[in-house]
Amino acid sequence: MSEDSHQAMADGDDAFGGGVGDFLPGGAKPSRDQTASAYGVGATSSAGPATPARPNDPAAGQPATAAPAGGSAAGEAQDLHPDTFLAAERLTDLQRVQAEYVNYKKRVDRDREAQRELVIASMIESLIPVLDEIQLARDHGELQDGPFAKIAEKLEGILGKYGVERYGAVGETFDPTVHDAMMHTVAELGPGVSETTVTQVMRPGYRVGERIVRAAMVAVADPA
């Protein structure tokens, strides 16, 4: 290279503040300050450009504002393992299935009990004529003793185990849901009676639990 060429390069380096030749292969690597000075840019520190202070920045000596709860919860949710979400979904499904099963079992038990009472009520309804004869015999004093009295007692005891109950007695408060009032009479009901009362039972009633198989036929009287 001629002496004129070397002089032109030196003049070019001086025009750009010097040091441009340092960027060429074989030259020394310039520092950050030298590069900035060569291109007319202010020097920067090795820590990078200064960041302006933000409002409510504790490092700037200003009061800090608490982070929104939603953002914190969202960050925690993102940090959870995928298996945690899967386990939560399976737990929810299990709880729903368990609740459905409990409701189903209650419904089945209720329907089974209702069906049981219906079957017993149908059986009692077919036995009512026999039970009426037993009651008439008892009212006429024909069941004081003897084998027939024992049979009647055993039959009524067996029916009682299935919830069969005979009702209707003099002195009961009249209830139109379980009594059929065949007669309305005038009678002395005694002191303290303030409601319509049964004064005569013409035919006893039967029920199984809360189910009325046959209403009692009665005569009633009103208080004075």
C-alpha positions in Angstrom: 0.0 0.0 0.0 1.3 3.4 -0.9 2.1 6.2 1.5 -0.8 8.2 0.0 -3.2 5.4 0.9 -2.0 5.3 4.5 -2.4 9.0 4.8 -6.0 8.8 3.5 -6.9 6.2 6.1 -5.5 8.3 8.8 -7.4 11.3 7.7 -10.6 9.2 7.7 -10.0 8.0 11.2 -9.5 11.6 12.3 -12.8 12.6 10.6 -14.8 10.0 12.6 -13.1 10.8 15.9 -10.3 8.2 15.6 -10.3 4.6 16.4 -12.3 3.5 13.3 -9.3 1.4 12.1 -9.6 -0.5 15.4 -12.7 -2.2 14.1 -10.8 -3.7 11.1 -9.5 -7.2 11.3 -6.3 -7.4 13.2 -7.1 -4.3 15.2 -7.6 -4.2 18.9 -11.3 -4.5 20.1 -12.5 -1.0 21.2 -14.1 -0.5 24.6 -17.8 0.6 24.9 -16.8 4.2 25.7 -14.4 4.3 22.7 -17.1 3.1 20.4 -19.7 5.5 21.7 -17.2 8.4 21.5 -16.3 7.4 17.9 -19.9 7.8 16.8 -20.8 10.8 19.0 -22.9 8.9 21.5 -22.7 9.4 25.2 -20.9 6.8 27.2 -23.0 4.2 29.0 -22.2 2.2 32.1 -21.6 -1.5 32.0 -24.8 -2.0 34.0 -26.9 -0.8 31.0 -29.0 2.2 30.5 -30.6 3.8 33.5 -34.2 3.0 34.1 -36.4 5.9 35.0 -38.1 5.6 38.4 -41.7 4.3 38.3 -44.5 5.7 40.4 -44.9 3.9 43.7 -41.5 2.2 43.3 -40.1 1.2 46.8 -36.5 1.5 45.4 -37.2 5.2 44.5 -38.3 5.9 48.1 -42.0 6.2 47.1 -44.8 4.2 48.7 -45.5 0.8 47.2 -48.9 -0.4 46.1 -50.0 -3.9 46.8 -50.2 -6.2 43.8 -53.8 -7.1 42.8 -55.0 -10.3 44.4 -56.2 -11.7 41.1 -52.8 -11.3 39.5 -51.2 -13.1 42.4 -53.8 -16.0 42.2 -53.3 -16.2 38.5 -49.6 -16.4 39.0 -50.0 -19.2 41.6 -52.4 -21.1 39.3 -49.8 -20.9 36.4 -47.2 -22.3 38.8 -49.3 -25.4 39.6 -48.3 -28.7 38.1 -50.8 -30.0 35.4 -51.4 -33.1 37.6 -52.8 -30.8 40.3 -55.5 -29.5 37.9 -56.2 -33.1 36.8 -56.6 -34.2 40.5 -58.9 -31.3 41.2 -61.1 -32.2 38.2 -61.3 -35.8 39.3 -62.1 -34.8 42.8 -65.0 -32.7 41.6 -66.3 -35.5 39.4 -66.1 -37.9 42.3 -68.0 -35.6 44.6 -70.7 -35.1 42.0 -71.1 -38.9 41.4 -71.2 -39.5 45.2 -73.9 -36.9 45.7 -75.9 -38.5 42.8 -75.5 -41.9 44.3 -76.7 -40.7 47.8 -79.8 -39.1 46.2 -80.5 -42.2 44.2 -80.2 -44.5 47.3 -82.6 -42.3 49.3 -85.1 -42.3 46.4 -84.9 -46.1 46.1 -85.3 -46.6 49.8 -88.3 -44.3 49.9 -89.9 -46.1 46.9 -89.2 -49.5 48.4 -90.9 -48.5 51.7 -93.9 -47.1 49.8 -94.1 -50.3 47.8 -93.9 -52.4 50.9 -96.8 -50.4 52.6 -98.8 -50.7 49.4 -98.4 -54.5 49.3 -99.3 -54.8 53.0 -102.3 -52.5 52.6 -103.6 -54.7 49.7 -103.3 -57.8 51.9 -105.1 -56.2 54.8 -107.8 -55.0 52.5 -108.5 -58.6 51.5 -108.5 -59.6 55.2 -110.8 -56.9 56.4 -114.0 -59.1 56.3 -112.2 -61.7 58.5 -110.9 -59.0 60.9 -114.5 -57.6 61.2 -115.9 -60.9 62.2 -113.2 -61.3 64.8 -114.0 -57.9 66.2 -117.8 -58.7 66.3 -117.1 -61.9 68.1 -115.0 -60.1 70.6 -117.7 -57.4 71.2 -120.3 -60.2 71.8 -118.1 -61.9 74.3 -117.4 -65.0 72.1 -113.6 -64.6 72.3 -113.1 -64.9 76.0 -111.1 -68.1 75.8 -110.8 -71.2 73.7 -108.7 -72.1 70.6 -110.4 -69.6 68.4 -109.5 -66.7 70.7 -105.8 -67.8 70.6 -105.9 -67.9 66.8 -107.4 -64.4 66.6 -104.8 -63.1 68.9 -101.9 -64.6 66.9 -103.3 -63.3 63.6 -103.6 -59.8 65.0 -100.1 -60.0 66.5 -98.6 -61.1 63.2 -100.3 -58.2 61.4 -99.1 -55.8 64.0 -95.5 -56.7 63.2 -96.1 -55.4 59.7 -97.4 -52.1 61.0 -101.1 -52.9 60.8 -103.2 -50.9 63.3 -106.8 -51.0 64.1 -108.2 -47.6 65.3 -111.4 -45.9 66.3 -112.5 -45.5 69.9 -115.1 -43.6 71.8 -113.6 -40.3 73.1 -111.3 -39.7 70.2 -111.2 -36.3 68.6 -113.0 -36.4 65.3 -110.6 -36.2 62.3 -112.2 -36.2 58.9 -109.1 -37.6 57.3 -109.4 -40.9 59.2 -113.0 -40.9 60.3 -116.3 -41.2 58.4 -119.0 -39.4 60.5 -122.2 -41.4 59.8 -124.3 -39.7 62.6 -124.2 -36.3 64.4 -125.7 -36.7 67.9 -126.2 -34.6 71.0 -124.3 -36.0 74.0 -122.6 -34.9 77.2 -118.9 -34.8 76.3 -117.6 -34.0 79.8 -115.8 -31.0 81.2 -112.9 -29.5 79.2 -113.9 -30.9 75.8 -113.8 -28.2 73.2 -113.7 -30.2 69.9 -116.1 -32.6 68.0 -115.7 -36.0 69.6 -116.4 -39.6 68.6 -119.3 -40.9 70.7 -119.8 -44.3 69.0 -117.7 -46.6 66.7 -119.9 -48.4 64.2 -116.9 -50.0 62.4 -113.2 -49.8 63.2 -110.7 -48.5 60.8 -107.4 -49.9 59.7 -104.2 -48.3 58.6 -100.6 -49.3 57.7 -98.2 -46.6 58.9 -99.7 -43.4 57.5 -101.7 -45.1 54.8 -105.4 -45.5 55.6 -106.7 -48.9 54.4 -110.2 -48.2 55.7 -111.6 -45.2 57.5 -113.5 -45.8 60.8 -117.3 -45.3 60.7 -118.3 -43.2 63.7 -121.0 -41.1 65.3 -119.9 -37.7 66.7 -121.1 -34.9 68.9 -120.2 -31.3 69.3 -119.2 -29.7 72.6 -121.9 -27.7 74.3 
